[in-house]
Amino acid sequence: MFDRDFEWSELTRFATLPGPRATLGVVSGRRRQGKTFLLDAVTRASGGFMFTATETTEADALRQFGAALAGYREQPTPFRFTHWDEAVTQLMRVADRGRPTVAVIDEFPFLAKASPALPSIIQRALDPAAQHINTPVRLLLCGSALSLMGGLLAGNAPLRGRAGLELVVPTLDFRLAAEFWEITDPRTALLTHAIVGGTPAYRREFTQDDIPQGPDDFDAWVARAVLNPARPLFREARYLLAEEPELHDTALYHAVLAAIAAGNAARGGIADYLGRKSTDLAHPLTVLQDVGLITYEADAFRRNRSAYRIAEPLIVFYHAIMRPAWGDLERPGRAPAVWRRAQPAFRSKVVGPHFEQVCREWARWHAAPDTHGGQVSRVASGTVNDPASRTSHEVDVAVRGESWNGSEALLAIGEAKWNEVMGMGHLERLQHIRALLTARGTATDATRLQCYSGAGFTDELRHLAYGDPTVQLIDARRLYHGD
Protein backbone atom coordinates (compact mmCIF):
# COMPACT_ATOMS: atom_id res chain seq x y z
CA MET A 1 0.00 0.00 0.00
CA PHE A 2 1.43 3.39 -1.02
CA ASP A 3 0.56 6.66 0.74
CA ARG A 4 -2.89 5.69 1.93
CA ASP A 5 -2.11 6.11 5.63
CA PHE A 6 -4.97 8.53 6.24
CA GLU A 7 -7.50 6.39 4.38
CA TRP A 8 -6.29 3.23 6.14
CA SER A 9 -6.47 4.83 9.57
CA GLU A 10 -10.03 6.03 8.96
CA LEU A 11 -11.13 2.63 7.66
CA THR A 12 -9.61 0.79 10.63
CA ARG A 13 -11.15 3.32 13.03
CA PHE A 14 -14.54 2.72 11.44
CA ALA A 15 -14.07 -1.07 11.39
CA THR A 16 -13.39 -1.19 15.12
CA LEU A 17 -15.99 1.30 16.32
CA PRO A 18 -17.40 -0.02 19.62
CA GLY A 19 -21.09 -0.45 20.25
CA PRO A 20 -23.84 -2.94 19.40
CA ARG A 21 -25.50 -0.94 16.62
CA ALA A 22 -24.91 -1.36 12.88
CA THR A 23 -23.09 1.58 11.31
CA LEU A 24 -22.80 2.84 7.73
CA GLY A 25 -19.78 4.16 5.85
CA VAL A 26 -19.46 5.41 2.25
CA VAL A 27 -16.22 5.17 0.25
CA SER A 28 -15.95 6.85 -3.16
CA GLY A 29 -13.41 8.17 -5.61
CA ARG A 30 -12.56 8.00 -9.27
CA ARG A 31 -11.80 4.61 -10.79
CA ARG A 32 -8.47 2.88 -10.33
CA GLN A 33 -7.35 4.82 -7.25
CA GLY A 34 -7.06 1.74 -5.03
CA LYS A 35 -10.45 1.76 -3.27
CA THR A 36 -11.05 -1.96 -3.75
CA PHE A 37 -7.50 -2.74 -2.65
CA LEU A 38 -8.04 -0.82 0.59
CA LEU A 39 -11.42 -2.39 1.30
CA ASP A 40 -10.17 -5.88 0.54
CA ALA A 41 -7.27 -5.29 2.92
CA VAL A 42 -9.47 -4.06 5.78
CA THR A 43 -11.91 -6.92 5.18
CA ARG A 44 -9.14 -9.53 5.30
CA ALA A 45 -7.53 -7.93 8.34
CA SER A 46 -10.81 -7.95 10.26
CA GLY A 47 -12.28 -11.22 9.00
CA GLY A 48 -15.16 -9.41 7.36
CA PHE A 49 -17.44 -9.98 4.36
CA MET A 50 -16.94 -8.41 0.93
CA PHE A 51 -19.30 -8.56 -2.04
CA THR A 52 -18.40 -7.03 -5.41
CA ALA A 53 -21.47 -6.27 -7.48
CA THR A 54 -21.72 -6.63 -11.24
CA GLU A 55 -23.88 -4.87 -13.80
CA THR A 56 -26.84 -7.23 -13.97
CA THR A 57 -30.54 -7.59 -13.12
CA GLU A 58 -31.95 -7.36 -9.63
CA ALA A 59 -32.79 -11.08 -9.52
CA ASP A 60 -29.31 -12.11 -10.61
CA ALA A 61 -27.68 -9.66 -8.18
CA LEU A 62 -29.72 -11.15 -5.32
CA ARG A 63 -28.68 -14.65 -6.39
CA GLN A 64 -24.98 -13.65 -6.43
CA PHE A 65 -25.29 -11.85 -3.10
CA GLY A 66 -27.06 -14.81 -1.49
CA ALA A 67 -24.37 -17.22 -2.64
CA ALA A 68 -21.56 -14.95 -1.40
CA LEU A 69 -23.19 -14.34 1.98
CA ALA A 70 -23.88 -18.04 2.48
CA GLY A 71 -20.26 -18.83 1.68
CA TYR A 72 -19.10 -16.30 4.27
CA ARG A 73 -21.52 -17.73 6.86
CA GLU A 74 -20.37 -21.27 5.94
CA GLN A 75 -23.90 -22.27 5.04
CA PRO A 76 -24.20 -25.47 2.97
CA THR A 77 -26.66 -23.90 0.51
CA PRO A 78 -26.95 -20.38 -0.87
CA PHE A 79 -29.47 -17.94 0.57
CA ARG A 80 -32.37 -17.47 -1.83
CA PHE A 81 -33.52 -13.89 -1.43
CA THR A 82 -36.56 -12.68 -3.34
CA HIS A 83 -36.00 -9.01 -2.56
CA TRP A 84 -33.40 -6.77 -0.95
CA ASP A 85 -35.34 -6.41 2.31
CA GLU A 86 -34.51 -10.01 3.11
CA ALA A 87 -30.92 -9.68 1.94
CA VAL A 88 -30.16 -6.54 3.95
CA THR A 89 -31.84 -7.96 7.08
CA GLN A 90 -29.62 -11.04 6.84
CA LEU A 91 -26.56 -8.91 6.16
CA MET A 92 -27.15 -6.91 9.33
CA ARG A 93 -26.89 -10.15 11.35
CA VAL A 94 -23.47 -11.36 10.14
CA ALA A 95 -21.52 -9.93 13.07
CA ASP A 96 -20.94 -11.86 16.25
CA ARG A 97 -22.68 -10.22 19.16
CA GLY A 98 -20.31 -7.76 20.77
CA ARG A 99 -17.65 -7.97 18.03
CA PRO A 100 -17.78 -5.41 15.18
CA THR A 101 -17.60 -7.02 11.72
CA VAL A 102 -16.89 -5.27 8.42
CA ALA A 103 -19.29 -5.88 5.52
CA VAL A 104 -18.34 -4.29 2.18
CA ILE A 105 -20.53 -3.87 -0.88
CA ASP A 106 -18.20 -2.79 -3.68
CA GLU A 107 -19.50 -1.33 -6.98
CA PHE A 108 -22.67 -0.32 -5.13
CA PRO A 109 -23.90 1.86 -8.04
CA PHE A 110 -24.54 -1.31 -10.08
CA LEU A 111 -26.95 -2.54 -7.41
CA ALA A 112 -28.60 0.85 -6.99
CA LYS A 113 -29.14 1.13 -10.74
CA ALA A 114 -30.92 -2.24 -10.88
CA SER A 115 -32.72 -1.68 -7.56
CA PRO A 116 -33.39 2.05 -6.99
CA ALA A 117 -35.09 1.33 -3.65
CA LEU A 118 -31.96 -0.23 -2.15
CA PRO A 119 -30.68 2.94 -0.40
CA SER A 120 -34.09 3.33 1.25
CA ILE A 121 -34.03 -0.31 2.33
CA ILE A 122 -30.60 0.18 3.92
CA GLN A 123 -31.84 3.36 5.60
CA ARG A 124 -34.76 1.47 7.11
CA ALA A 125 -32.42 -1.25 8.36
CA LEU A 126 -30.40 1.43 10.19
CA ASP A 127 -33.42 3.06 11.83
CA PRO A 128 -33.59 2.87 15.64
CA ALA A 129 -36.62 0.56 15.39
CA ALA A 130 -34.59 -1.99 13.41
CA GLN A 131 -31.36 -1.74 15.39
CA HIS A 132 -32.56 -4.11 18.14
CA ILE A 133 -32.24 -7.07 15.73
CA ASN A 134 -29.00 -5.87 14.12
CA THR A 135 -25.51 -6.96 15.06
CA PRO A 136 -22.51 -4.56 15.12
CA VAL A 137 -21.99 -4.62 11.35
CA ARG A 138 -19.74 -1.93 9.93
CA LEU A 139 -21.34 -1.64 6.49
CA LEU A 140 -19.21 0.03 3.80
CA LEU A 141 -20.75 1.03 0.45
CA CYS A 142 -18.18 1.74 -2.25
CA GLY A 143 -18.35 2.98 -5.82
CA SER A 144 -16.71 5.06 -8.52
CA ALA A 145 -19.83 6.69 -9.98
CA LEU A 146 -19.24 9.97 -8.16
CA SER A 147 -22.60 11.51 -8.98
CA LEU A 148 -24.46 8.57 -7.42
CA MET A 149 -22.11 8.04 -4.49
CA GLY A 150 -22.10 11.74 -3.66
CA GLY A 151 -25.88 11.80 -3.81
CA LEU A 152 -26.26 8.97 -1.29
CA LEU A 153 -25.70 11.33 1.63
CA ALA A 154 -26.84 14.62 0.11
CA GLY A 155 -29.97 16.70 0.45
CA ASN A 156 -33.07 14.62 1.05
CA ALA A 157 -31.43 11.30 0.17
CA PRO A 158 -32.59 8.37 2.34
CA LEU A 159 -29.13 7.76 3.82
CA ARG A 160 -28.42 11.37 4.71
CA GLY A 161 -27.30 11.60 8.33
CA ARG A 162 -26.83 7.84 8.62
CA ALA A 163 -23.11 7.53 7.80
CA GLY A 164 -20.30 7.39 10.33
CA LEU A 165 -17.70 7.58 7.57
CA GLU A 166 -17.63 9.46 4.27
CA LEU A 167 -14.25 8.76 2.70
CA VAL A 168 -13.11 10.00 -0.72
CA VAL A 169 -9.98 8.27 -2.05
CA PRO A 170 -8.13 10.91 -4.14
CA THR A 171 -5.61 10.63 -6.94
CA LEU A 172 -1.95 11.04 -6.00
CA ASP A 173 -0.65 14.59 -6.33
CA PHE A 174 2.30 15.32 -8.62
CA ARG A 175 4.93 14.76 -5.93
CA LEU A 176 3.46 11.50 -4.70
CA ALA A 177 2.98 10.33 -8.29
CA ALA A 178 6.69 10.82 -9.01
CA GLU A 179 7.57 8.87 -5.89
CA PHE A 180 5.11 6.11 -6.78
CA TRP A 181 6.47 5.83 -10.32
CA GLU A 182 10.03 5.99 -8.91
CA ILE A 183 11.03 8.79 -11.30
CA THR A 184 13.82 10.91 -9.83
CA ASP A 185 14.36 13.40 -12.67
CA PRO A 186 11.88 16.29 -12.10
CA ARG A 187 11.33 17.10 -15.79
CA THR A 188 10.67 13.47 -16.66
CA ALA A 189 8.35 13.18 -13.67
CA LEU A 190 6.32 16.19 -14.75
CA LEU A 191 6.11 15.06 -18.39
CA THR A 192 4.91 11.64 -17.25
CA HIS A 193 2.38 13.20 -14.87
CA ALA A 194 1.08 15.37 -17.72
CA ILE A 195 0.01 12.15 -19.46
CA VAL A 196 -1.01 9.66 -16.76
CA GLY A 197 -1.70 11.94 -13.79
CA GLY A 198 -1.82 10.41 -10.33
CA THR A 199 -3.84 7.23 -10.91
CA PRO A 200 -1.92 4.35 -9.27
CA ALA A 201 -3.31 1.63 -11.54
CA TYR A 202 -1.70 3.20 -14.59
CA ARG A 203 1.68 2.09 -13.36
CA ARG A 204 0.84 -1.36 -12.00
CA GLU A 205 -1.96 -2.87 -14.07
CA PHE A 206 -1.79 -0.72 -17.21
CA THR A 207 1.95 -0.50 -17.89
CA GLN A 208 3.13 -3.49 -15.84
CA ASP A 209 5.79 -1.33 -14.18
CA ASP A 210 7.14 -0.09 -17.50
CA ILE A 211 8.32 3.39 -16.50
CA PRO A 212 10.44 6.05 -18.26
CA GLN A 213 14.04 5.45 -17.26
CA GLY A 214 14.97 9.11 -17.70
CA PRO A 215 14.84 12.00 -20.20
CA ASP A 216 16.38 9.91 -22.99
CA ASP A 217 13.77 7.16 -22.58
CA PHE A 218 10.66 9.32 -22.28
CA ASP A 219 9.77 9.52 -25.99
CA ALA A 220 10.31 5.79 -26.44
CA TRP A 221 8.16 5.12 -23.36
CA VAL A 222 5.27 7.17 -24.76
CA ALA A 223 5.42 5.22 -28.03
CA ARG A 224 5.57 1.79 -26.41
CA ALA A 225 3.33 2.26 -23.35
CA VAL A 226 0.77 4.97 -24.22
CA LEU A 227 0.44 5.14 -28.02
CA ASN A 228 0.78 1.40 -28.53
CA PRO A 229 -2.62 -0.05 -29.62
CA ALA A 230 -1.82 -3.32 -27.82
CA ARG A 231 -1.46 -1.64 -24.41
CA PRO A 232 -4.36 -0.85 -22.05
CA LEU A 233 -3.57 2.88 -21.77
CA PHE A 234 -4.23 3.30 -25.49
CA ARG A 235 -8.05 3.17 -25.13
CA GLU A 236 -8.35 4.11 -21.46
CA ALA A 237 -9.47 7.71 -22.07
CA ARG A 238 -12.40 6.44 -24.14
CA TYR A 239 -13.38 3.89 -21.52
CA LEU A 240 -13.37 6.48 -18.73
CA LEU A 241 -16.46 8.07 -20.23
CA ALA A 242 -18.12 4.79 -21.14
CA GLU A 243 -17.85 3.62 -17.51
CA GLU A 244 -19.80 6.59 -16.13
CA PRO A 245 -23.53 5.73 -15.92
CA GLU A 246 -24.56 9.40 -16.01
CA LEU A 247 -22.93 10.03 -19.40
CA HIS A 248 -25.55 8.80 -21.84
CA ASP A 249 -24.53 10.73 -24.97
CA THR A 250 -20.79 10.00 -24.93
CA ALA A 251 -20.24 11.73 -28.29
CA LEU A 252 -21.45 15.04 -26.83
CA TYR A 253 -19.32 14.68 -23.70
CA HIS A 254 -16.24 13.79 -25.75
CA ALA A 255 -16.86 16.89 -27.86
CA VAL A 256 -17.10 19.10 -24.76
CA LEU A 257 -13.86 17.64 -23.41
CA ALA A 258 -12.19 18.14 -26.79
CA ALA A 259 -13.20 21.81 -26.73
CA ILE A 260 -11.72 22.30 -23.26
CA ALA A 261 -8.56 20.40 -24.20
CA ALA A 262 -8.17 22.72 -27.20
CA GLY A 263 -7.89 25.68 -24.81
CA ASN A 264 -11.50 26.84 -24.53
CA ALA A 265 -11.94 27.39 -20.81
CA ALA A 266 -15.10 29.54 -20.81
CA ARG A 267 -18.59 28.30 -21.62
CA GLY A 268 -18.89 30.71 -24.53
CA GLY A 269 -15.66 29.46 -26.09
CA ILE A 270 -16.73 25.85 -25.66
CA ALA A 271 -20.08 26.64 -27.31
CA ASP A 272 -18.38 28.36 -30.27
CA TYR A 273 -16.03 25.41 -30.70
CA LEU A 274 -19.00 23.02 -30.86
CA GLY A 275 -21.25 25.31 -32.88
CA ARG A 276 -23.92 25.31 -30.17
CA LYS A 277 -25.64 27.82 -27.96
CA SER A 278 -24.05 28.46 -24.59
CA THR A 279 -27.28 27.56 -22.80
CA ASP A 280 -27.23 24.10 -24.42
CA LEU A 281 -24.08 23.20 -22.50
CA ALA A 282 -25.31 23.78 -18.97
CA HIS A 283 -26.36 20.16 -18.47
CA PRO A 284 -23.32 18.37 -19.97
CA LEU A 285 -20.91 20.66 -18.13
CA THR A 286 -22.71 20.05 -14.84
CA VAL A 287 -22.68 16.29 -15.37
CA LEU A 288 -18.96 16.29 -16.22
CA GLN A 289 -18.34 18.19 -12.99
CA ASP A 290 -20.48 15.77 -11.00
CA VAL A 291 -18.54 12.74 -12.25
CA GLY A 292 -15.22 14.44 -11.48
CA LEU A 293 -13.90 14.78 -15.03
CA ILE A 294 -13.79 18.59 -15.11
CA THR A 295 -13.39 21.35 -12.55
CA TYR A 296 -14.86 24.84 -12.47
CA GLU A 297 -12.52 27.52 -11.13
CA ALA A 298 -13.34 31.15 -10.50
CA ASP A 299 -11.04 33.84 -11.88
CA ALA A 300 -8.70 35.31 -9.28
CA PHE A 301 -9.55 38.92 -10.23
CA ARG A 302 -12.89 38.89 -12.05
CA ARG A 303 -15.88 37.49 -10.18
CA ASN A 304 -18.01 37.12 -13.31
CA ARG A 305 -15.42 34.99 -15.09
CA SER A 306 -14.42 31.36 -14.54
CA ALA A 307 -12.58 28.56 -16.28
CA TYR A 308 -13.35 24.90 -16.95
CA ARG A 309 -10.43 22.49 -16.75
CA ILE A 310 -10.17 18.75 -17.35
CA ALA A 311 -9.32 16.93 -14.12
CA GLU A 312 -7.84 13.79 -15.73
CA PRO A 313 -4.56 14.40 -17.61
CA LEU A 314 -4.99 11.28 -19.75
CA ILE A 315 -8.17 12.75 -21.25
CA VAL A 316 -6.34 15.96 -22.18
CA PHE A 317 -3.58 13.90 -23.80
CA TYR A 318 -6.10 11.79 -25.69
CA HIS A 319 -7.98 14.74 -27.17
CA ALA A 320 -4.90 16.84 -27.94
CA ILE A 321 -2.61 14.10 -29.27
CA MET A 322 -4.33 10.76 -29.85
CA ARG A 323 -7.80 11.61 -31.17
CA PRO A 324 -6.57 13.68 -34.18
CA ALA A 325 -4.26 10.81 -35.26
CA TRP A 326 -6.41 7.87 -34.17
CA GLY A 327 -6.46 6.22 -37.59
CA ASP A 328 -2.66 6.19 -37.81
CA LEU A 329 -2.20 5.09 -34.20
CA GLU A 330 -4.44 2.06 -34.64
CA ARG A 331 -1.95 0.68 -37.17
CA PRO A 332 1.01 -0.92 -35.34
CA GLY A 333 4.34 0.78 -35.84
CA ARG A 334 3.02 4.27 -36.54
CA ALA A 335 3.32 5.59 -32.97
CA PRO A 336 6.92 6.96 -33.16
CA ALA A 337 6.16 9.00 -36.29
CA VAL A 338 2.87 10.32 -34.85
CA TRP A 339 4.63 11.25 -31.62
CA ARG A 340 7.34 13.20 -33.49
CA ARG A 341 4.71 15.22 -35.36
CA ALA A 342 2.74 15.83 -32.17
CA GLN A 343 5.55 17.49 -30.22
CA PRO A 344 4.39 21.12 -30.75
CA ALA A 345 0.82 20.21 -29.74
CA PHE A 346 2.08 18.25 -26.75
CA ARG A 347 4.08 21.22 -25.48
CA SER A 348 1.37 23.84 -26.04
CA LYS A 349 -1.87 21.95 -25.34
CA VAL A 350 -0.76 19.38 -22.78
CA VAL A 351 2.46 20.21 -20.93
CA GLY A 352 2.09 24.00 -20.83
CA PRO A 353 -1.37 24.06 -19.17
CA HIS A 354 -0.45 21.10 -16.97
CA PHE A 355 2.70 22.83 -15.75
CA GLU A 356 0.64 25.88 -14.81
CA GLN A 357 -1.74 23.69 -12.82
CA VAL A 358 1.14 21.95 -11.04
CA CYS A 359 2.58 25.36 -10.15
CA ARG A 360 -0.75 26.37 -8.60
CA GLU A 361 -0.88 23.12 -6.63
CA TRP A 362 2.67 23.69 -5.38
CA ALA A 363 1.87 27.26 -4.35
CA ARG A 364 -1.22 26.10 -2.46
CA TRP A 365 0.00 22.93 -0.76
CA HIS A 366 3.79 22.69 -0.80
CA ALA A 367 5.27 26.18 -0.67
CA ALA A 368 6.35 27.52 2.71
CA PRO A 369 4.65 30.64 4.11
CA ASP A 370 7.95 32.49 3.76
CA THR A 371 7.84 31.92 0.01
CA HIS A 372 4.61 33.89 -0.29
CA GLY A 373 5.02 36.21 2.66
CA GLY A 374 1.97 34.90 4.49
CA GLN A 375 -0.41 32.00 5.03
CA VAL A 376 -2.13 30.89 1.82
CA SER A 377 -5.91 30.49 1.63
CA ARG A 378 -6.54 30.35 -2.13
CA VAL A 379 -4.55 29.97 -5.36
CA ALA A 380 -6.04 30.51 -8.82
CA SER A 381 -5.30 31.90 -12.23
CA GLY A 382 -6.78 35.18 -13.39
CA THR A 383 -7.02 37.96 -15.93
CA VAL A 384 -6.03 41.58 -15.29
CA ASN A 385 -7.35 44.34 -17.54
CA ASP A 386 -4.91 46.97 -18.82
CA PRO A 387 -7.09 49.92 -19.95
CA ALA A 388 -4.16 52.06 -21.11
CA SER A 389 -2.99 49.51 -23.66
CA ARG A 390 -6.51 48.16 -24.30
CA THR A 391 -5.47 44.61 -23.53
CA SER A 392 -5.48 42.13 -20.68
CA HIS A 393 -2.81 40.05 -18.97
CA GLU A 394 -3.07 36.41 -17.90
CA VAL A 395 -1.72 35.60 -14.44
CA ASP A 396 -0.94 31.89 -14.12
CA VAL A 397 -0.59 31.86 -10.33
CA ALA A 398 -2.36 34.32 -8.02
CA VAL A 399 -1.87 33.60 -4.32
CA ARG A 400 -4.26 35.05 -1.76
CA GLY A 401 -4.08 34.66 1.99
CA GLU A 402 -3.23 36.27 5.29
CA SER A 403 -0.15 38.47 5.40
CA TRP A 404 2.19 38.73 8.38
CA ASN A 405 0.19 41.66 9.80
CA GLY A 406 -2.98 39.53 9.85
CA SER A 407 -4.81 41.20 6.96
CA GLU A 408 -6.19 39.51 3.86
CA ALA A 409 -3.99 40.26 0.87
CA LEU A 410 -2.83 39.26 -2.58
CA LEU A 411 0.40 37.65 -1.44
CA ALA A 412 1.95 36.83 -4.82
CA ILE A 413 1.44 36.69 -8.56
CA GLY A 414 3.37 34.37 -10.84
CA GLU A 415 4.05 33.39 -14.42
CA ALA A 416 4.76 29.80 -15.50
CA LYS A 417 6.79 28.79 -18.58
CA TRP A 418 7.57 25.12 -19.08
CA ASN A 419 10.03 25.19 -21.96
CA GLU A 420 11.31 28.76 -21.82
CA VAL A 421 14.28 30.20 -19.96
CA MET A 422 12.86 33.11 -17.97
CA GLY A 423 14.64 36.43 -17.75
CA MET A 424 14.18 40.08 -16.91
CA GLY A 425 11.43 40.53 -19.48
CA HIS A 426 9.21 38.10 -17.60
CA LEU A 427 9.89 39.86 -14.32
CA GLU A 428 9.12 43.26 -15.83
CA ARG A 429 5.79 41.93 -17.10
CA LEU A 430 4.90 40.82 -13.56
CA GLN A 431 5.99 44.19 -12.19
CA HIS A 432 3.66 45.90 -14.66
CA ILE A 433 0.74 43.66 -13.65
CA ARG A 434 1.47 44.33 -9.98
CA ALA A 435 1.39 48.07 -10.68
CA LEU A 436 -2.02 47.72 -12.36
CA LEU A 437 -3.36 45.75 -9.38
CA THR A 438 -1.83 48.21 -6.91
CA ALA A 439 -3.57 51.10 -8.67
CA ARG A 440 -6.93 49.44 -8.12
CA GLY A 441 -6.12 48.54 -4.48
CA THR A 442 -5.77 44.79 -5.03
CA ALA A 443 -1.99 44.49 -4.59
CA THR A 444 0.81 46.33 -2.81
CA ASP A 445 4.56 46.68 -3.25
CA ALA A 446 4.85 43.72 -0.86
CA THR A 447 3.01 41.41 -3.29
CA ARG A 448 5.66 38.94 -4.36
CA LEU A 449 6.60 38.17 -7.94
CA GLN A 450 7.15 34.51 -8.80
CA CYS A 451 8.71 33.03 -11.91
CA TYR A 452 8.05 29.32 -12.50
CA SER A 453 10.17 27.69 -15.19
CA GLY A 454 10.86 24.16 -16.33
CA ALA A 455 13.86 25.36 -18.39
CA GLY A 456 15.64 27.63 -15.89
CA PHE A 457 16.47 31.32 -15.51
CA THR A 458 19.00 33.78 -16.86
CA ASP A 459 21.99 34.67 -14.70
CA GLU A 460 20.76 38.28 -14.50
CA LEU A 461 17.41 37.22 -13.07
CA ARG A 462 19.05 34.80 -10.65
CA HIS A 463 21.38 37.52 -9.40
CA LEU A 464 18.50 39.96 -8.84
CA ALA A 465 16.36 37.37 -7.04
CA TYR A 466 19.26 36.40 -4.78
CA GLY A 467 19.16 39.81 -3.10
CA ASP A 468 15.41 40.48 -3.29
CA PRO A 469 13.03 38.23 -1.28
CA THR A 470 10.01 39.67 -3.11
CA VAL A 471 11.23 37.90 -6.28
CA GLN A 472 10.92 34.12 -6.13
CA LEU A 473 12.32 31.69 -8.73
CA ILE A 474 10.81 28.20 -8.79
CA ASP A 475 12.28 25.56 -11.10
CA ALA A 476 11.22 21.94 -11.60
CA ARG A 477 13.50 20.66 -8.84
CA ARG A 478 12.05 23.10 -6.32
CA LEU A 479 8.53 22.08 -7.34
CA TYR A 480 9.31 18.47 -6.49
CA HIS A 481 11.71 18.80 -3.60
CA GLY A 482 11.60 22.34 -2.17
CA ASP A 483 9.27 24.80 -0.54
URNORWO-V817077 format. One line per field, one symbol per residue. phi: phi as a letter, one per 30 degrees, with the letter a starting at -180 (. if undefined). burial: 1 if it has 16 or more other ideal C-beta (glycine too) atoms within 10 Angstrom, else 0. Layout:
# URNORWO-V817077
phi->???
burial->???
This chain:
# URNORWO-V817077
phi->.chbdddddddddddcedjdddbcbbbbkddicjddeddddddddciccbbcdbdadddddddddddddddddhddbddcdcadedddedddcdddeibebdbccdheedddddbedeedddeddcdedcddcdcddcdccbacddddddddcchcdeceicdcabcccddddddddddddhccddddddddddccicdeddddddchidbddledcddddeddcccddccddecedddeddddddcdcdddddddddddddjccceddddddcibdeddcedddddddddicbbbcdddbbddbbbcbddcedddddddcdedceedddcejdeeddddddeeddddccdeddddddddddddccddeddcilcdbabacabcdbedchbbbdcdbbcclcdddjcdaddabbbbbdcbdcbddddddddddddddddcidbbddddcbccbdcjbdddddddddcbddcccbcdddecbbb
burial->000100100110011000000111111111111111111011100101111110000100111111111101000000101001001111110110000111111111111111100110111011000100011111111111111111111000011001101011101111101101101011111111111111111110011000110000010011111111001011011101100110100001111111111001101011101101000010011011111111001011100000111111111111111110100010000110011001000100111111111111111101100011110100111101000000001011111110100000111111111100011001100100110110000110011111111100100010001000001111110111000
